[in-house]
Amino acid sequence: MTGRTVSFPPGPVAATVSVPGDKSLSHRALILGAMAQGRSRAIGLGPGADVAATIGAVRALGVAVDAGWIDSPGVDGWWAPDRPIDCANSATTMRLLTGALAGCPFPTTLTGDASLVRRPMRRLVGPLGALGADVTVTEPGGTAPVTVHPVAGLHGGTVTLDLASAQLRSAVALAALRADGSTLITGPGGYRDHTERWLGSLGLGRFEGADGFRVVPGPVPSTEFRIPGDPSSAAFLWAAAAMRRGSTITTPGVSLNPGRIGFLQILEEFGAEIAAEVTGSVLDDPVGTVTVTGHGLFGVEVPAELAAATLDELILVGVLGSVAEGITTVRGAAELRTKETDRIAGTVDLIGSLGGAAEPTEDGFAVVGIGRLEPGTVPTNGDHRVAMAGAVAAVAVDGAVVIEDAEAAGVSWPGFYEVMEGLWS
């Protein structure tokens, strides 16, 4: 992998940018479309390598995917792959597909690259086992490869999770679609509930109480999925606007799922002006337009409950905190250590590499705002979000920033740097 030098001219920016299709929803559209018998369509799939991993994974099960069209024999017609399924760097692919494969009459092993096989997968075993699934992980670490073994059948019941994880809830929900009775999934809030909203819209489940969702088993119908823009990608543009006083960036057609917009709340607390308008929905999941205007930054305290709903954007919180007035702290984000890399360490290293002041804590980090950053070289360890955050940090630098392993951004947004550079053109 190679480095990339980025720099930005002084002054504010005003732009409207359409961001790539949402990565989380792209995975779900592909897997639900693959579970359905017949032809489904996913319009606006995310272009990144993670989504490509899910396309490759369902193809290994006998599903045809071409230009967004998904032609499948249905989950009961999936065939046994002749080798382990390669999920590349995508934990979402691995975890959701593990749930979808539960109950299939053949064994399947899922593996991935050197980063993915270090990430925690044992969390799947107990919840899926509560439905009768037989899932094993690699011990002693509880990591991939993950093997889904054939069982006589799955049964419904109540599955209580102790982690606010959309991937885990979705894995259980996809398995529950094939059970012999309904399944109630409960657990802590703060997760993105795309899967639940989509299943409810398709007649395959309903919300119950404050934190419950009941899956009603049945065949997934062939569906047209229209994928909105990815707010986790838009967040990098929103942060860039917030860092330059007087800048305004508008992102139309992005997902406004309540579990995806915690970063907007944090931006507002930093001092940015936020305008978010819901303009429609996709399968009962809200979509809309967001405009962020920069007005100067002030340090914030991000509590555990908000951190849990903003994990993908917390690196940006650290970057913004480094140029804000005062101290910025993040708590309750220990899950960052189990991402593609240790993102607590990655955030601290990024800020320090550009002359900022940050310290890690057990479950987060603290940043002292110094009002500016300096030219330097950002280490990324191949993590796409650290690489992209390095480009955002360059907005606050009078000079150039070199981003190591810069092409890692292609995991979620190929062409990201060109978009960033084009904001000032």
HUZIKA-V524898 format. One record per residue. N is the residue number from 0. RES is the residue in one small letter. PSI is psi in radians with two decimals (NA if undefined). BURIAL is 1 if it has 16 or more other ideal C-beta (glycine too) atoms within 10 Angstrom, else 0. D_LAST is the distance of its C-alpha to the last C-alpha in Angstrom with 2 decimals. Layout:
[[N/RES/PSI/BURIAL/D_LAST] [N/RES/PSI/BURIAL/D_LAST]]
This chain:
[[0/m/2.67/0/27.41] [1/t/2.89/0/24.86] [2/g/2.87/1/22.44] [3/r/2.36/1/18.68] [4/t/2.23/0/16.90] [5/v/2.53/1/13.89] [6/s/2.72/0/12.43] [7/f/2.45/1/9.86] [8/p/2.83/0/9.47] [9/p/2.93/0/11.84] [10/g/2.84/0/11.78] [11/p/2.94/0/11.61] [12/v/2.59/1/9.23] [13/a/2.11/0/10.41] [14/a/2.69/1/10.12] [15/t/2.19/0/12.86] [16/v/2.26/1/13.21] [17/s/2.18/0/16.36] [18/v/2.84/1/17.68] [19/p/2.83/1/20.26] [20/g/2.53/1/23.90] [21/d/2.23/1/25.89] [22/k/-0.79/1/27.51] [23/s/-0.77/1/30.68] [24/l/-0.53/1/31.33] [25/s/-0.79/1/30.65] [26/h/-0.81/1/33.42] [27/r/-0.70/1/35.73] [28/a/-0.76/1/35.22] [29/l/-0.74/1/36.00] [30/i/-0.74/1/39.07] [31/l/-0.71/1/40.46] [32/g/-0.62/1/39.93] [33/a/-0.54/1/41.75] [34/m/-0.45/1/44.57] [35/a/2.56/1/45.06] [36/q/2.23/1/47.32] [37/g/-2.67/0/45.85] [38/r/2.16/0/42.35] [39/s/2.97/1/39.50] [40/r/2.38/1/35.83] [41/a/1.93/1/32.73] [42/i/2.20/0/29.70] [43/g/0.53/1/26.26] [44/l/2.52/1/27.42] [45/g/2.51/1/25.16] [46/p/-0.02/1/23.95] [47/g/3.03/1/24.75] [48/a/-0.54/1/27.71] [49/d/-0.77/1/29.73] [50/v/-0.68/1/29.94] [51/a/-0.57/1/30.83] [52/a/-0.69/1/33.65] [53/t/-0.67/1/35.12] [54/i/-0.82/1/35.00] [55/g/-0.63/1/36.89] [56/a/-0.79/1/39.30] [57/v/-0.53/1/40.42] [58/r/-0.62/1/40.74] [59/a/-0.29/1/43.17] [60/l/0.12/1/45.27] [61/g/0.29/0/45.60] [62/v/2.33/1/42.76] [63/a/2.25/0/40.71] [64/v/2.15/1/36.98] [65/d/2.07/0/34.95] [66/a/0.69/0/31.69] [67/g/-0.22/1/32.36] [68/w/2.39/0/36.02] [69/i/1.97/1/38.52] [70/d/2.06/1/42.09] [71/s/2.55/1/44.56] [72/p/-0.05/1/48.33] [73/g/2.77/0/47.85] [74/v/-0.55/1/48.32] [75/d/-0.23/0/52.06] [76/g/0.05/0/51.37] [77/w/2.53/1/49.03] [78/w/2.78/0/50.47] [79/a/2.18/0/50.97] [80/p/2.61/1/48.33] [81/d/0.04/0/49.91] [82/r/2.89/0/47.94] [83/p/2.49/1/46.07] [84/i/2.22/1/42.88] [85/d/1.95/1/39.82] [86/c/0.12/1/37.43] [87/a/-2.09/1/35.13] [88/n/0.18/1/33.25] [89/s/1.79/1/33.59] [90/a/-0.57/1/36.10] [91/t/-0.77/1/35.52] [92/t/-0.85/1/36.70] [93/m/-0.82/1/39.73] [94/r/-0.78/1/40.82] [95/l/-0.70/1/40.43] [96/l/-0.53/1/41.99] [97/t/-0.76/1/44.87] [98/g/-0.76/1/45.72] [99/a/-0.55/1/45.44] [100/l/-0.31/1/47.72] [101/a/2.27/1/50.38] [102/g/-0.15/1/53.43] [103/c/2.61/1/52.74] [104/p/0.39/0/55.93] [105/f/2.68/0/54.52] [106/p/2.55/0/53.10] [107/t/2.36/1/49.41] [108/t/2.35/0/47.76] [109/l/2.29/1/44.08] [110/t/-3.00/1/42.41] [111/g/-2.87/1/39.00] [112/d/-3.10/1/37.25] [113/a/-0.52/0/38.27] [114/s/-0.80/1/36.18] [115/l/-0.65/1/37.40] [116/v/0.01/1/41.04] [117/r/-0.12/0/40.94] [118/r/2.68/1/39.89] [119/p/2.21/1/42.60] [120/m/-0.16/1/44.22] [121/r/-0.46/1/47.69] [122/r/-0.30/1/46.52] [123/l/-0.51/1/46.84] [124/v/-0.92/1/50.48] [125/g/-0.91/0/52.32] [126/p/-0.73/1/50.57] [127/l/-0.60/1/50.77] [128/g/-0.50/0/54.28] [129/a/-0.34/1/55.27] [130/l/0.02/1/54.85] [131/g/0.05/1/56.93] [132/a/2.70/1/54.19] [133/d/1.72/0/54.84] [134/v/2.28/1/51.75] [135/t/2.61/1/51.99] [136/v/3.05/1/49.49] [137/t/2.16/0/49.77] [138/e/2.73/0/51.86] [139/p/-0.06/0/52.16] [140/g/-0.25/0/48.48] [141/g/0.67/0/48.21] [142/t/-3.12/1/45.24] [143/a/2.79/1/44.43] [144/p/2.59/1/45.78] [145/v/2.35/1/46.88] [146/t/2.26/1/49.74] [147/v/2.02/1/50.63] [148/h/2.64/0/54.33] [149/p/2.52/0/56.15] [150/v/2.90/1/58.22] [151/a/-0.48/0/60.73] [152/g/2.89/0/58.53] [153/l/2.62/1/56.44] [154/h/2.65/1/57.78] [155/g/3.09/1/56.24] [156/g/-2.77/0/56.64] [157/t/2.22/0/54.82] [158/v/2.02/1/52.17] [159/t/2.10/0/51.20] [160/l/2.61/1/48.16] [161/d/0.19/0/47.73] [162/l/2.34/0/43.98] [163/a/1.32/1/41.17] [164/s/2.04/1/39.61] [165/a/-0.61/1/38.13] [166/q/-0.72/1/38.60] [167/l/-0.79/1/42.25] [168/r/-0.71/1/42.96] [169/s/-0.70/1/41.39] [170/a/-0.78/1/43.47] [171/v/-0.75/1/46.60] [172/a/-0.72/1/45.74] [173/l/-0.68/1/45.21] [174/a/-0.72/1/48.52] [175/a/-0.39/1/50.25] [176/l/-0.37/1/49.49] [177/r/0.18/1/52.20] [178/a/2.96/1/54.77] [179/d/0.08/0/58.13] [180/g/3.06/0/57.45] [181/s/2.77/0/54.78] [182/t/2.27/1/52.96] [183/l/2.12/1/51.90] [184/i/2.18/1/49.00] [185/t/2.83/1/48.75] [186/g/3.14/1/47.00] [187/p/2.62/0/44.76] [188/g/-3.02/0/41.91] [189/g/-0.02/1/38.24] [190/y/2.83/1/37.35] [191/r/2.20/1/35.03] [192/d/0.69/1/37.53] [193/h/-0.86/1/35.78] [194/t/-0.77/1/38.79] [195/e/-0.78/1/41.27] [196/r/-0.75/1/39.52] [197/w/-0.77/1/39.22] [198/l/-0.68/1/42.84] [199/g/-0.75/1/44.03] [200/s/-0.52/0/42.34] [201/l/0.06/1/43.99] [202/g/0.38/0/47.39] [203/l/0.31/1/47.67] [204/g/3.06/1/47.76] [205/r/2.63/0/47.62] [206/f/2.50/0/46.79] [207/e/2.08/0/49.86] [208/g/-2.87/0/49.96] [209/a/-0.52/0/47.29] [210/d/0.29/1/46.37] [211/g/2.62/0/48.11] [212/f/2.24/1/47.25] [213/r/2.10/1/50.01] [214/v/2.22/1/49.33] [215/v/1.93/1/51.55] [216/p/2.63/1/52.09] [217/g/2.98/0/51.77] [218/p/2.48/0/49.92] [219/v/2.22/1/46.18] [220/p/2.64/0/45.60] [221/s/2.39/1/43.24] [222/t/2.68/1/40.11] [223/e/2.06/0/36.72] [224/f/2.13/1/34.14] [225/r/1.97/1/30.78] [226/i/2.08/1/28.46] [227/p/3.04/1/26.04] [228/g/2.69/1/22.77] [229/d/1.98/1/23.37] [230/p/-0.44/1/23.32] [231/s/-0.46/1/23.66] [232/s/-0.76/1/20.28] [233/a/-0.50/1/18.77] [234/a/-0.58/1/20.31] [235/f/-0.63/1/17.75] [236/l/-0.70/1/14.98] [237/w/-0.73/1/17.60] [238/a/-0.69/1/18.37] [239/a/-0.71/1/14.85] [240/a/-0.74/1/14.95] [241/a/-0.47/1/18.48] [242/m/-0.31/1/17.73] [243/r/1.89/1/15.55] [244/r/2.29/0/17.80] [245/g/-0.08/0/16.61] [246/s/2.58/1/13.88] [247/t/2.19/1/14.58] [248/i/2.27/1/13.93] [249/t/2.33/1/16.18] [250/t/1.82/1/17.60] [251/p/2.72/1/20.09] [252/g/0.59/1/23.10] [253/v/2.72/1/23.59] [254/s/2.30/1/27.06] [255/l/0.56/1/28.59] [256/n/2.33/1/31.74] [257/p/-0.48/0/33.39] [258/g/0.03/1/33.46] [259/r/-0.05/1/29.69] [260/i/0.32/1/28.45] [261/g/-0.54/1/30.10] [262/f/-0.57/1/26.80] [263/l/-0.67/1/25.89] [264/q/-0.74/0/29.20] [265/i/-0.72/1/28.44] [266/l/-0.71/1/25.03] [267/e/-0.69/0/26.96] [268/e/-0.55/1/29.52] [269/f/-0.45/1/26.91] [270/g/0.00/1/26.06] [271/a/2.70/1/23.06] [272/e/2.22/0/23.47] [273/i/2.29/1/23.88] [274/a/2.02/0/24.35] [275/a/2.22/1/25.62] [276/e/2.17/0/27.29] [277/v/2.18/0/29.38] [278/t/-0.12/0/28.97] [279/g/-2.87/0/31.26] [280/s/2.78/1/32.77] [281/v/1.96/1/33.42] [282/l/0.87/1/37.06] [283/d/0.29/0/37.44] [284/d/2.10/1/34.33] [285/p/2.56/1/31.98] [286/v/2.56/1/28.43] [287/g/-2.88/1/26.03] [288/t/2.40/1/22.78] [289/v/2.33/1/21.59] [290/t/2.27/1/19.42] [291/v/2.28/1/19.03] [292/t/2.30/1/18.50] [293/g/2.35/1/18.78] [294/h/0.40/0/21.77] [295/g/2.67/0/22.85] [296/l/2.49/1/24.70] [297/f/2.47/0/28.43] [298/g/2.61/1/30.31] [299/v/2.81/1/31.78] [300/e/2.09/0/34.72] [301/v/1.93/1/34.18] [302/p/2.93/0/37.65] [303/a/-0.75/0/38.90] [304/e/-0.59/0/38.81] [305/l/-0.61/1/35.13] [306/a/-0.68/1/34.27] [307/a/-0.53/1/36.04] [308/a/0.04/1/33.81] [309/t/0.46/1/30.57] [310/l/-0.76/1/31.27] [311/d/-0.35/1/28.11] [312/e/0.02/1/25.97] [313/l/-0.46/1/28.19] [314/i/-0.71/1/26.24] [315/l/-0.60/1/23.39] [316/v/-0.74/1/26.11] [317/g/-0.75/1/27.02] [318/v/-0.81/1/23.54] [319/l/-0.72/1/23.20] [320/g/-0.50/1/26.76] [321/s/-0.34/1/26.11] [322/v/0.10/1/23.97] [323/a/2.94/1/26.03] [324/e/2.02/0/29.03] [325/g/-2.87/0/32.17] [326/i/2.42/0/33.18] [327/t/2.28/1/31.87] [328/t/2.54/1/34.38] [329/v/2.25/1/34.44] [330/r/2.78/1/37.86] [331/g/0.50/0/39.33] [332/a/0.58/1/36.71] [333/a/-0.47/0/39.02] [334/e/-0.39/1/37.83] [335/l/-0.48/1/34.64] [336/r/-0.21/1/36.92] [337/t/0.21/0/37.67] [338/k/-2.87/1/34.18] [339/e/-0.65/1/32.75] [340/t/3.09/1/33.20] [341/d/1.73/1/34.63] [342/r/-0.24/1/31.59] [343/i/-0.88/1/33.38] [344/a/-0.70/1/33.68] [345/g/-0.67/1/30.18] [346/t/-0.80/1/28.71] [347/v/-0.74/1/30.89] [348/d/-0.70/1/30.10] [349/l/-0.89/1/26.31] [350/i/-0.76/1/26.62] [351/g/-0.58/1/29.22] [352/s/-0.33/1/27.26] [353/l/0.40/1/24.67] [354/g/0.17/0/27.43] [355/g/3.09/1/27.92] [356/a/1.95/0/31.31] [357/a/2.59/1/32.33] [358/e/2.43/0/35.64] [359/p/2.67/1/36.67] [360/t/3.09/0/39.44] [361/e/-0.66/0/41.62] [362/d/0.50/1/39.62] [363/g/-2.50/1/36.27] [364/f/2.87/1/34.80] [365/a/2.39/1/34.50] [366/v/2.32/1/31.57] [367/v/2.07/1/31.89] [368/g/2.21/1/28.85] [369/i/0.10/1/28.16] [370/g/-0.22/0/25.05] [371/r/2.94/0/22.81] [372/l/2.88/1/22.53] [373/e/2.76/0/22.80] [374/p/2.59/0/21.40] [375/g/-3.02/1/23.45] [376/t/2.18/0/24.07] [377/v/2.08/1/24.20] [378/p/2.36/1/27.18] [379/t/-0.33/1/26.76] [380/n/0.51/1/30.02] [381/g/0.21/1/28.22] [382/d/2.13/1/27.46] [383/h/-0.64/1/24.36] [384/r/-0.56/1/23.94] [385/v/-0.72/1/24.35] [386/a/-0.79/1/21.73] [387/m/-0.66/1/19.16] [388/a/-0.54/1/20.32] [389/g/-0.66/1/19.79] [390/a/-0.66/1/16.03] [391/v/-0.72/1/16.21] [392/a/-0.57/1/18.47] [393/a/-0.36/1/16.01] [394/v/-0.48/1/14.11] [395/a/0.20/1/17.36] [396/v/2.33/1/17.74] [397/d/1.47/0/17.39] [398/g/-2.81/0/17.14] [399/a/2.60/0/16.98] [400/v/2.29/1/18.51] [401/v/2.20/1/20.26] [402/i/2.00/1/20.96] [403/e/2.59/1/24.24] [404/d/0.76/1/24.93] [405/a/-0.50/1/21.29] [406/e/-0.15/1/22.08] [407/a/-0.41/1/24.20] [408/a/-0.40/1/21.25] [409/g/-0.23/1/22.23] [410/v/-0.66/1/25.32] [411/s/-0.54/1/23.50] [412/w/1.47/1/19.91] [413/p/2.39/0/19.19] [414/g/0.13/0/15.50] [415/f/-0.80/1/14.78] [416/y/-0.66/1/12.93] [417/e/-0.65/0/10.52] [418/v/-0.80/1/9.99] [419/m/-0.82/1/9.67] [420/e/-0.53/0/7.17] [421/g/-0.22/0/4.99] [422/l/-0.57/1/5.72] [423/w/0.11/0/3.81] [424/s/NA/0/0.00]]
